């Protein structure tokens, strides 16, 4: 299992600005896909595999450096 972090912007109408938010998604990592910290991955929704795992890593889009 891996934790995928998704960053996105939300517009705050009161202040007329955007704020950064992030969500963490638990995903299953198949043994045939090699992933390291900082990589950009493609995930897809699947049936529930565990209590908090309903996503699977489909592939690596971009290799990134480690944190």
mmCIF file of the N, C-alpha and C atoms, coordinates in Angstrom:
data_MODEL
# 
_entry.id   MODEL 
# 
loop_
_atom_site.group_PDB 
_atom_site.id 
_atom_site.type_symbol 
_atom_site.label_atom_id 
_atom_site.label_alt_id 
_atom_site.label_comp_id 
_atom_site.label_asym_id 
_atom_site.label_entity_id 
_atom_site.label_seq_id 
_atom_site.pdbx_PDB_ins_code 
_atom_site.Cartn_x 
_atom_site.Cartn_y 
_atom_site.Cartn_z 
_atom_site.occupancy 
_atom_site.B_iso_or_equiv 
_atom_site.pdbx_formal_charge 
_atom_site.auth_seq_id 
_atom_site.auth_comp_id 
_atom_site.auth_asym_id 
_atom_site.auth_atom_id 
_atom_site.pdbx_PDB_model_num 
ATOM 1   N N  . UNK A 1 1  ? 0.833   -1.179 0.000   1.00 0.00 ? 1  UNK A N  1 
ATOM 2   C CA . UNK A 1 1  ? 0.000   0.000  0.000   1.00 0.00 ? 1  UNK A CA 1 
ATOM 3   C C  . UNK A 1 1  ? 0.881   1.246  0.000   1.00 0.00 ? 1  UNK A C  1 
ATOM 4   N N  . UNK A 1 2  ? 0.413   2.276  -0.688  1.00 0.00 ? 2  UNK A N  1 
ATOM 5   C CA . UNK A 1 2  ? 1.107   3.559  -0.713  1.00 0.00 ? 2  UNK A CA 1 
ATOM 6   C C  . UNK A 1 2  ? 0.102   4.656  -0.379  1.00 0.00 ? 2  UNK A C  1 
ATOM 7   N N  . UNK A 1 3  ? 0.623   5.801  0.030   1.00 0.00 ? 3  UNK A N  1 
ATOM 8   C CA . UNK A 1 3  ? -0.214  6.973  0.298   1.00 0.00 ? 3  UNK A CA 1 
ATOM 9   C C  . UNK A 1 3  ? 0.096   8.002  -0.786  1.00 0.00 ? 3  UNK A C  1 
ATOM 10  N N  . UNK A 1 4  ? -0.923  8.356  -1.566  1.00 0.00 ? 4  UNK A N  1 
ATOM 11  C CA . UNK A 1 4  ? -0.779  9.322  -2.647  1.00 0.00 ? 4  UNK A CA 1 
ATOM 12  C C  . UNK A 1 4  ? -1.331  10.647 -2.144  1.00 0.00 ? 4  UNK A C  1 
ATOM 13  N N  . UNK A 1 5  ? -0.552  11.690 -2.280  1.00 0.00 ? 5  UNK A N  1 
ATOM 14  C CA . UNK A 1 5  ? -0.980  13.012 -1.817  1.00 0.00 ? 5  UNK A CA 1 
ATOM 15  C C  . UNK A 1 5  ? -1.404  13.844 -3.019  1.00 0.00 ? 5  UNK A C  1 
ATOM 16  N N  . UNK A 1 6  ? -2.609  14.388 -2.956  1.00 0.00 ? 6  UNK A N  1 
ATOM 17  C CA . UNK A 1 6  ? -3.181  15.172 -4.048  1.00 0.00 ? 6  UNK A CA 1 
ATOM 18  C C  . UNK A 1 6  ? -3.296  16.621 -3.598  1.00 0.00 ? 6  UNK A C  1 
ATOM 19  N N  . UNK A 1 7  ? -2.616  17.537 -4.290  1.00 0.00 ? 7  UNK A N  1 
ATOM 20  C CA . UNK A 1 7  ? -2.681  18.965 -3.975  1.00 0.00 ? 7  UNK A CA 1 
ATOM 21  C C  . UNK A 1 7  ? -3.648  19.637 -4.933  1.00 0.00 ? 7  UNK A C  1 
ATOM 22  N N  . UNK A 1 8  ? -4.467  20.548 -4.405  1.00 0.00 ? 8  UNK A N  1 
ATOM 23  C CA . UNK A 1 8  ? -5.423  21.274 -5.239  1.00 0.00 ? 8  UNK A CA 1 
ATOM 24  C C  . UNK A 1 8  ? -5.692  22.640 -4.630  1.00 0.00 ? 8  UNK A C  1 
ATOM 25  N N  . UNK A 1 9  ? -6.299  23.532 -5.406  1.00 0.00 ? 9  UNK A N  1 
ATOM 26  C CA . UNK A 1 9  ? -6.608  24.885 -4.961  1.00 0.00 ? 9  UNK A CA 1 
ATOM 27  C C  . UNK A 1 9  ? -8.117  25.036 -4.778  1.00 0.00 ? 9  UNK A C  1 
ATOM 28  N N  . UNK A 1 10 ? -8.516  25.801 -3.746  1.00 0.00 ? 10 UNK A N  1 
ATOM 29  C CA . UNK A 1 10 ? -9.927  26.104 -3.479  1.00 0.00 ? 10 UNK A CA 1 
ATOM 30  C C  . UNK A 1 10 ? -10.060 27.614 -3.410  1.00 0.00 ? 10 UNK A C  1 
ATOM 31  N N  . UNK A 1 11 ? -11.036 28.143 -4.138  1.00 0.00 ? 11 UNK A N  1 
ATOM 32  C CA . UNK A 1 11 ? -11.242 29.592 -4.157  1.00 0.00 ? 11 UNK A CA 1 
ATOM 33  C C  . UNK A 1 11 ? -12.037 30.004 -2.925  1.00 0.00 ? 11 UNK A C  1 
ATOM 34  N N  . UNK A 1 12 ? -11.544 31.016 -2.171  1.00 0.00 ? 12 UNK A N  1 
ATOM 35  C CA . UNK A 1 12 ? -12.217 31.562 -1.005  1.00 0.00 ? 12 UNK A CA 1 
ATOM 36  C C  . UNK A 1 12 ? -12.821 32.894 -1.431  1.00 0.00 ? 12 UNK A C  1 
ATOM 37  N N  . UNK A 1 13 ? -14.140 32.921 -1.547  1.00 0.00 ? 13 UNK A N  1 
ATOM 38  C CA . UNK A 1 13 ? -14.827 34.084 -2.097  1.00 0.00 ? 13 UNK A CA 1 
ATOM 39  C C  . UNK A 1 13 ? -14.700 35.313 -1.212  1.00 0.00 ? 13 UNK A C  1 
ATOM 40  N N  . UNK A 1 14 ? -14.698 35.121 0.099   1.00 0.00 ? 14 UNK A N  1 
ATOM 41  C CA . UNK A 1 14 ? -14.617 36.243 1.029   1.00 0.00 ? 14 UNK A CA 1 
ATOM 42  C C  . UNK A 1 14 ? -13.331 37.045 0.838   1.00 0.00 ? 14 UNK A C  1 
ATOM 43  N N  . UNK A 1 15 ? -12.208 36.351 0.654   1.00 0.00 ? 15 UNK A N  1 
ATOM 44  C CA . UNK A 1 15 ? -10.912 37.005 0.536   1.00 0.00 ? 15 UNK A CA 1 
ATOM 45  C C  . UNK A 1 15 ? -10.448 37.151 -0.911  1.00 0.00 ? 15 UNK A C  1 
ATOM 46  N N  . UNK A 1 16 ? -11.216 36.617 -1.853  1.00 0.00 ? 16 UNK A N  1 
ATOM 47  C CA . UNK A 1 16 ? -10.901 36.671 -3.287  1.00 0.00 ? 16 UNK A CA 1 
ATOM 48  C C  . UNK A 1 16 ? -9.512  36.117 -3.578  1.00 0.00 ? 16 UNK A C  1 
ATOM 49  N N  . UNK A 1 17 ? -9.229  34.983 -2.970  1.00 0.00 ? 17 UNK A N  1 
ATOM 50  C CA . UNK A 1 17 ? -7.938  34.329 -3.152  1.00 0.00 ? 17 UNK A CA 1 
ATOM 51  C C  . UNK A 1 17 ? -8.140  32.814 -3.164  1.00 0.00 ? 17 UNK A C  1 
ATOM 52  N N  . UNK A 1 18 ? -7.097  32.136 -3.579  1.00 0.00 ? 18 UNK A N  1 
ATOM 53  C CA . UNK A 1 18 ? -7.083  30.683 -3.550  1.00 0.00 ? 18 UNK A CA 1 
ATOM 54  C C  . UNK A 1 18 ? -6.265  30.220 -2.355  1.00 0.00 ? 18 UNK A C  1 
ATOM 55  N N  . UNK A 1 19 ? -6.647  29.061 -1.809  1.00 0.00 ? 19 UNK A N  1 
ATOM 56  C CA . UNK A 1 19 ? -5.835  28.449 -0.767  1.00 0.00 ? 19 UNK A CA 1 
ATOM 57  C C  . UNK A 1 19 ? -5.473  27.037 -1.194  1.00 0.00 ? 19 UNK A C  1 
ATOM 58  N N  . UNK A 1 20 ? -4.275  26.602 -0.783  1.00 0.00 ? 20 UNK A N  1 
ATOM 59  C CA . UNK A 1 20 ? -3.819  25.258 -1.100  1.00 0.00 ? 20 UNK A CA 1 
ATOM 60  C C  . UNK A 1 20 ? -4.423  24.274 -0.115  1.00 0.00 ? 20 UNK A C  1 
ATOM 61  N N  . UNK A 1 21 ? -4.878  23.159 -0.646  1.00 0.00 ? 21 UNK A N  1 
ATOM 62  C CA . UNK A 1 21 ? -5.345  22.059 0.197   1.00 0.00 ? 21 UNK A CA 1 
ATOM 63  C C  . UNK A 1 21 ? -4.731  20.777 -0.336  1.00 0.00 ? 21 UNK A C  1 
ATOM 64  N N  . UNK A 1 22 ? -4.742  19.756 0.509   1.00 0.00 ? 22 UNK A N  1 
ATOM 65  C CA . UNK A 1 22 ? -4.236  18.458 0.070   1.00 0.00 ? 22 UNK A CA 1 
ATOM 66  C C  . UNK A 1 22 ? -5.081  17.349 0.662   1.00 0.00 ? 22 UNK A C  1 
ATOM 67  N N  . UNK A 1 23 ? -5.152  16.262 -0.050  1.00 0.00 ? 23 UNK A N  1 
ATOM 68  C CA . UNK A 1 23 ? -5.848  15.085 0.450   1.00 0.00 ? 23 UNK A CA 1 
ATOM 69  C C  . UNK A 1 23 ? -4.919  13.889 0.276   1.00 0.00 ? 23 UNK A C  1 
ATOM 70  N N  . UNK A 1 24 ? -5.039  12.955 1.153   1.00 0.00 ? 24 UNK A N  1 
ATOM 71  C CA . UNK A 1 24 ? -4.222  11.749 1.105   1.00 0.00 ? 24 UNK A CA 1 
ATOM 72  C C  . UNK A 1 24 ? -5.109  10.574 0.739   1.00 0.00 ? 24 UNK A C  1 
ATOM 73  N N  . UNK A 1 25 ? -4.691  9.823  -0.264  1.00 0.00 ? 25 UNK A N  1 
ATOM 74  C CA . UNK A 1 25 ? -5.451  8.684  -0.772  1.00 0.00 ? 25 UNK A CA 1 
ATOM 75  C C  . UNK A 1 25 ? -4.603  7.436  -0.580  1.00 0.00 ? 25 UNK A C  1 
ATOM 76  N N  . UNK A 1 26 ? -5.174  6.427  0.040   1.00 0.00 ? 26 UNK A N  1 
ATOM 77  C CA . UNK A 1 26 ? -4.497  5.147  0.217   1.00 0.00 ? 26 UNK A CA 1 
ATOM 78  C C  . UNK A 1 26 ? -4.749  4.312  -1.032  1.00 0.00 ? 26 UNK A C  1 
ATOM 79  N N  . UNK A 1 27 ? -3.684  3.784  -1.619  1.00 0.00 ? 27 UNK A N  1 
ATOM 80  C CA . UNK A 1 27 ? -3.799  3.016  -2.855  1.00 0.00 ? 27 UNK A CA 1 
ATOM 81  C C  . UNK A 1 27 ? -2.957  1.748  -2.766  1.00 0.00 ? 27 UNK A C  1 
ATOM 82  N N  . UNK A 1 28 ? -3.415  0.712  -3.459  1.00 0.00 ? 28 UNK A N  1 
ATOM 83  C CA . UNK A 1 28 ? -2.685  -0.553 -3.522  1.00 0.00 ? 28 UNK A CA 1 
ATOM 84  C C  . UNK A 1 28 ? -1.604  -0.439 -4.584  1.00 0.00 ? 28 UNK A C  1 
ATOM 85  N N  . UNK A 1 29 ? -0.417  -0.909 -4.279  1.00 0.00 ? 29 UNK A N  1 
ATOM 86  C CA . UNK A 1 29 ? 0.709   -0.881 -5.208  1.00 0.00 ? 29 UNK A CA 1 
ATOM 87  C C  . UNK A 1 29 ? 1.036   -2.305 -5.644  1.00 0.00 ? 29 UNK A C  1 
ATOM 88  N N  . UNK A 1 30 ? 0.748   -2.658 -6.917  1.00 0.00 ? 30 UNK A N  1 
ATOM 89  C CA . UNK A 1 30 ? 1.088   -4.003 -7.393  1.00 0.00 ? 30 UNK A CA 1 
ATOM 90  C C  . UNK A 1 30 ? 2.601   -4.222 -7.394  1.00 0.00 ? 30 UNK A C  1 
ATOM 91  N N  . UNK A 1 31 ? 3.040   -5.459 -7.201  1.00 0.00 ? 31 UNK A N  1 
ATOM 92  C CA . UNK A 1 31 ? 4.481   -5.722 -7.139  1.00 0.00 ? 31 UNK A CA 1 
ATOM 93  C C  . UNK A 1 31 ? 5.215   -5.482 -8.463  1.00 0.00 ? 31 UNK A C  1 
ATOM 94  N N  . UNK A 1 32 ? 4.499   -5.411 -9.587  1.00 0.00 ? 32 UNK A N  1 
ATOM 95  C CA . UNK A 1 32 ? 5.148   -5.216 -10.892 1.00 0.00 ? 32 UNK A CA 1 
ATOM 96  C C  . UNK A 1 32 ? 5.476   -3.755 -11.171 1.00 0.00 ? 32 UNK A C  1 
ATOM 97  N N  . UNK A 1 33 ? 5.003   -2.817 -10.343 1.00 0.00 ? 33 UNK A N  1 
ATOM 98  C CA . UNK A 1 33 ? 5.250   -1.391 -10.533 1.00 0.00 ? 33 UNK A CA 1 
ATOM 99  C C  . UNK A 1 33 ? 6.237   -0.919 -9.478  1.00 0.00 ? 33 UNK A C  1 
ATOM 100 N N  . UNK A 1 34 ? 7.341   -0.340 -9.925  1.00 0.00 ? 34 UNK A N  1 
ATOM 101 C CA . UNK A 1 34 ? 8.362   0.175  -9.013  1.00 0.00 ? 34 UNK A CA 1 
ATOM 102 C C  . UNK A 1 34 ? 8.159   1.677  -8.843  1.00 0.00 ? 34 UNK A C  1 
ATOM 103 N N  . UNK A 1 35 ? 7.921   2.107  -7.606  1.00 0.00 ? 35 UNK A N  1 
ATOM 104 C CA . UNK A 1 35 ? 7.637   3.511  -7.295  1.00 0.00 ? 35 UNK A CA 1 
ATOM 105 C C  . UNK A 1 35 ? 8.544   3.946  -6.158  1.00 0.00 ? 35 UNK A C  1 
ATOM 106 N N  . UNK A 1 36 ? 9.035   5.184  -6.242  1.00 0.00 ? 36 UNK A N  1 
ATOM 107 C CA . UNK A 1 36 ? 9.805   5.747  -5.143  1.00 0.00 ? 36 UNK A CA 1 
ATOM 108 C C  . UNK A 1 36 ? 9.158   7.057  -4.711  1.00 0.00 ? 36 UNK A C  1 
ATOM 109 N N  . UNK A 1 37 ? 9.621   7.608  -3.611  1.00 0.00 ? 37 UNK A N  1 
ATOM 110 C CA . UNK A 1 37 ? 9.064   8.835  -3.055  1.00 0.00 ? 37 UNK A CA 1 
ATOM 111 C C  . UNK A 1 37 ? 9.273   9.977  -4.041  1.00 0.00 ? 37 UNK A C  1 
ATOM 112 N N  . UNK A 1 38 ? 8.214   10.745 -4.299  1.00 0.00 ? 38 UNK A N  1 
ATOM 113 C CA . UNK A 1 38 ? 8.299   11.882 -5.185  1.00 0.00 ? 38 UNK A CA 1 
ATOM 114 C C  . UNK A 1 38 ? 7.831   11.620 -6.603  1.00 0.00 ? 38 UNK A C  1 
ATOM 115 N N  . UNK A 1 39 ? 7.524   10.381 -6.947  1.00 0.00 ? 39 UNK A N  1 
ATOM 116 C CA . UNK A 1 39 ? 7.038   10.055 -8.287  1.00 0.00 ? 39 UNK A CA 1 
ATOM 117 C C  . UNK A 1 39 ? 5.594   10.513 -8.454  1.00 0.00 ? 39 UNK A C  1 
ATOM 118 N N  . UNK A 1 40 ? 5.249   10.904 -9.687  1.00 0.00 ? 40 UNK A N  1 
ATOM 119 C CA . UNK A 1 40 ? 3.861   11.221 -10.022 1.00 0.00 ? 40 UNK A CA 1 
ATOM 120 C C  . UNK A 1 40 ? 3.244   9.961  -10.608 1.00 0.00 ? 40 UNK A C  1 
ATOM 121 N N  . UNK A 1 41 ? 2.135   9.508  -10.002 1.00 0.00 ? 41 UNK A N  1 
ATOM 122 C CA . UNK A 1 41 ? 1.529   8.238  -10.423 1.00 0.00 ? 41 UNK A CA 1 
ATOM 123 C C  . UNK A 1 41 ? 0.098   8.448  -10.897 1.00 0.00 ? 41 UNK A C  1 
ATOM 124 N N  . UNK A 1 42 ? -0.376  7.497  -11.677 1.00 0.00 ? 42 UNK A N  1 
ATOM 125 C CA . UNK A 1 42 ? -1.753  7.453  -12.139 1.00 0.00 ? 42 UNK A CA 1 
ATOM 126 C C  . UNK A 1 42 ? -2.472  6.413  -11.296 1.00 0.00 ? 42 UNK A C  1 
ATOM 127 N N  . UNK A 1 43 ? -3.606  6.805  -10.679 1.00 0.00 ? 43 UNK A N  1 
ATOM 128 C CA . UNK A 1 43 ? -4.362  5.859  -9.858  1.00 0.00 ? 43 UNK A CA 1 
ATOM 129 C C  . UNK A 1 43 ? -5.766  5.718  -10.419 1.00 0.00 ? 43 UNK A C  1 
ATOM 130 N N  . UNK A 1 44 ? -6.373  4.572  -10.157 1.00 0.00 ? 44 UNK A N  1 
ATOM 131 C CA . UNK A 1 44 ? -7.731  4.314  -10.608 1.00 0.00 ? 44 UNK A CA 1 
ATOM 132 C C  . UNK A 1 44 ? -8.545  3.714  -9.482  1.00 0.00 ? 44 UNK A C  1 
ATOM 133 N N  . UNK A 1 45 ? -9.838  3.980  -9.504  1.00 0.00 ? 45 UNK A N  1 
ATOM 134 C CA . UNK A 1 45 ? -10.722 3.478  -8.456  1.00 0.00 ? 45 UNK A CA 1 
ATOM 135 C C  . UNK A 1 45 ? -11.045 2.011  -8.710  1.00 0.00 ? 45 UNK A C  1 
ATOM 136 N N  . UNK A 1 46 ? -11.155 1.254  -7.636  1.00 0.00 ? 46 UNK A N  1 
ATOM 137 C CA . UNK A 1 46 ? -11.451 -0.165 -7.727  1.00 0.00 ? 46 UNK A CA 1 
ATOM 138 C C  . UNK A 1 46 ? -12.389 -0.557 -6.585  1.00 0.00 ? 46 UNK A C  1 
ATOM 139 N N  . UNK A 1 47 ? -12.704 -1.805 -6.501  1.00 0.00 ? 47 UNK A N  1 
ATOM 140 C CA . UNK A 1 47 ? -13.545 -2.263 -5.386  1.00 0.00 ? 47 UNK A CA 1 
ATOM 141 C C  . UNK A 1 47 ? -12.768 -2.107 -4.087  1.00 0.00 ? 47 UNK A C  1 
ATOM 142 N N  . UNK A 1 48 ? -13.449 -2.031 -2.948  1.00 0.00 ? 48 UNK A N  1 
ATOM 143 C CA . UNK A 1 48 ? -12.721 -1.898 -1.678  1.00 0.00 ? 48 UNK A CA 1 
ATOM 144 C C  . UNK A 1 48 ? -11.812 -3.105 -1.427  1.00 0.00 ? 48 UNK A C  1 
ATOM 145 N N  . UNK A 1 49 ? -10.529 -2.840 -1.256  1.00 0.00 ? 49 UNK A N  1 
ATOM 146 C CA . UNK A 1 49 ? -9.554  -3.896 -0.993  1.00 0.00 ? 49 UNK A CA 1 
ATOM 147 C C  . UNK A 1 49 ? -9.264  -4.034 0.493   1.00 0.00 ? 49 UNK A C  1 
ATOM 148 N N  . UNK A 1 50 ? -9.479  -2.962 1.240   1.00 0.00 ? 50 UNK A N  1 
ATOM 149 C CA . UNK A 1 50 ? -9.305  -2.937 2.688   1.00 0.00 ? 50 UNK A CA 1 
ATOM 150 C C  . UNK A 1 50 ? -10.214 -1.827 3.222   1.00 0.00 ? 50 UNK A C  1 
ATOM 151 N N  . UNK A 1 51 ? -10.144 -1.580 4.500   1.00 0.00 ? 51 UNK A N  1 
ATOM 152 C CA . UNK A 1 51 ? -11.008 -0.570 5.104   1.00 0.00 ? 51 UNK A CA 1 
ATOM 153 C C  . UNK A 1 51 ? -10.831 0.800  4.462   1.00 0.00 ? 51 UNK A C  1 
ATOM 154 N N  . UNK A 1 52 ? -9.598  1.177  4.169   1.00 0.00 ? 52 UNK A N  1 
ATOM 155 C CA . UNK A 1 52 ? -9.348  2.515  3.625   1.00 0.00 ? 52 UNK A CA 1 
ATOM 156 C C  . UNK A 1 52 ? -8.727  2.487  2.229   1.00 0.00 ? 52 UNK A C  1 
ATOM 157 N N  . UNK A 1 53 ? -8.673  1.331  1.582   1.00 0.00 ? 53 UNK A N  1 
ATOM 158 C CA . UNK A 1 53 ? -8.026  1.215  0.274   1.00 0.00 ? 53 UNK A CA 1 
ATOM 159 C C  . UNK A 1 53 ? -9.060  0.886  -0.788  1.00 0.00 ? 53 UNK A C  1 
ATOM 160 N N  . UNK A 1 54 ? -9.350  1.862  -1.669  1.00 0.00 ? 54 UNK A N  1 
ATOM 161 C CA . UNK A 1 54 ? -10.261 1.651  -2.791  1.00 0.00 ? 54 UNK A CA 1 
ATOM 162 C C  . UNK A 1 54 ? -9.665  2.159  -4.090  1.00 0.00 ? 54 UNK A C  1 
ATOM 163 N N  . UNK A 1 55 ? -8.358  2.338  -4.124  1.00 0.00 ? 55 UNK A N  1 
ATOM 164 C CA . UNK A 1 55 ? -7.661  2.828  -5.302  1.00 0.00 ? 55 UNK A CA 1 
ATOM 165 C C  . UNK A 1 55 ? -6.476  1.917  -5.576  1.00 0.00 ? 55 UNK A C  1 
ATOM 166 N N  . UNK A 1 56 ? -6.033  1.876  -6.845  1.00 0.00 ? 56 UNK A N  1 
ATOM 167 C CA . UNK A 1 56 ? -4.878  1.070  -7.235  1.00 0.00 ? 56 UNK A CA 1 
ATOM 168 C C  . UNK A 1 56 ? -3.984  1.922  -8.131  1.00 0.00 ? 56 UNK A C  1 
ATOM 169 N N  . UNK A 1 57 ? -2.678  1.755  -7.973  1.00 0.00 ? 57 UNK A N  1 
ATOM 170 C CA . UNK A 1 57 ? -1.712  2.475  -8.805  1.00 0.00 ? 57 UNK A CA 1 
ATOM 171 C C  . UNK A 1 57 ? -1.659  1.776  -10.167 1.00 0.00 ? 57 UNK A C  1 
ATOM 172 N N  . UNK A 1 58 ? -1.891  2.553  -11.246 1.00 0.00 ? 58 UNK A N  1 
ATOM 173 C CA . UNK A 1 58 ? -1.902  2.000  -12.597 1.00 0.00 ? 58 UNK A CA 1 
ATOM 174 C C  . UNK A 1 58 ? -0.574  2.181  -13.313 1.00 0.00 ? 58 UNK A C  1 
ATOM 175 N N  . UNK A 1 59 ? 0.179   3.199  -12.940 1.00 0.00 ? 59 UNK A N  1 
ATOM 176 C CA . UNK A 1 59 ? 1.464   3.416  -13.590 1.00 0.00 ? 59 UNK A CA 1 
ATOM 177 C C  . UNK A 1 59 ? 2.143   4.670  -13.064 1.00 0.00 ? 59 UNK A C  1 
ATOM 178 N N  . UNK A 1 60 ? 3.376   4.856  -13.510 1.00 0.00 ? 60 UNK A N  1 
ATOM 179 C CA . UNK A 1 60 ? 4.163   6.023  -13.117 1.00 0.00 ? 60 UNK A CA 1 
ATOM 180 C C  . UNK A 1 60 ? 4.155   7.002  -14.285 1.00 0.00 ? 60 UNK A C  1 
ATOM 181 N N  . UNK A 1 61 ? 3.726   8.245  -14.043 1.00 0.00 ? 61 UNK A N  1 
ATOM 182 C CA . UNK A 1 61 ? 3.689   9.264  -15.086 1.00 0.00 ? 61 UNK A CA 1 
ATOM 183 C C  . UNK A 1 61 ? 5.020   9.989  -15.200 1.00 0.00 ? 61 UNK A C  1 
ATOM 184 N N  . UNK A 1 62 ? 5.625   10.318 -14.039 1.00 0.00 ? 62 UNK A N  1 
ATOM 185 C CA . UNK A 1 62 ? 6.867   11.073 -14.038 1.00 0.00 ? 62 UNK A CA 1 
ATOM 186 C C  . UNK A 1 62 ? 7.695   10.655 -12.834 1.00 0.00 ? 62 UNK A C  1 
ATOM 187 N N  . UNK A 1 63 ? 8.951   10.394 -13.082 1.00 0.00 ? 63 UNK A N  1 
ATOM 188 C CA . UNK A 1 63 ? 9.867   10.062 -11.993 1.00 0.00 ? 63 UNK A CA 1 
ATOM 189 C C  . UNK A 1 63 ? 10.318  11.343 -11.324 1.00 0.00 ? 63 UNK A C  1 
ATOM 190 N N  . UNK A 1 64 ? 10.269  11.347 -9.989  1.00 0.00 ? 64 UNK A N  1 
ATOM 191 C CA . UNK A 1 64 ? 10.693  12.528 -9.236  1.00 0.00 ? 64 UNK A CA 1 
ATOM 192 C C  . UNK A 1 64 ? 11.823  12.179 -8.307  1.00 0.00 ? 64 UNK A C  1 
ATOM 193 N N  . UNK A 1 65 ? 12.433  13.211 -7.750  1.00 0.00 ? 65 UNK A N  1 
ATOM 194 C CA . UNK A 1 65 ? 13.505  13.004 -6.792  1.00 0.00 ? 65 UNK A CA 1 
ATOM 195 C C  . UNK A 1 65 ? 12.956  12.649 -5.434  1.00 0.00 ? 65 UNK A C  1 
ATOM 196 N N  . UNK A 1 66 ? 13.792  12.110 -4.584  1.00 0.00 ? 66 UNK A N  1 
ATOM 197 C CA . UNK A 1 66 ? 13.355  11.785 -3.238  1.00 0.00 ? 66 UNK A CA 1 
ATOM 198 C C  . UNK A 1 66 ? 13.285  13.044 -2.383  1.00 0.00 ? 66 UNK A C  1 
ATOM 199 N N  . UNK A 1 67 ? 12.473  13.014 -1.325  1.00 0.00 ? 67 UNK A N  1 
ATOM 200 C CA . UNK A 1 67 ? 12.297  14.171 -0.460  1.00 0.00 ? 67 UNK A CA 1 
ATOM 201 C C  . UNK A 1 67 ? 13.425  14.336 0.498   1.00 0.00 ? 67 UNK A C  1 
# 
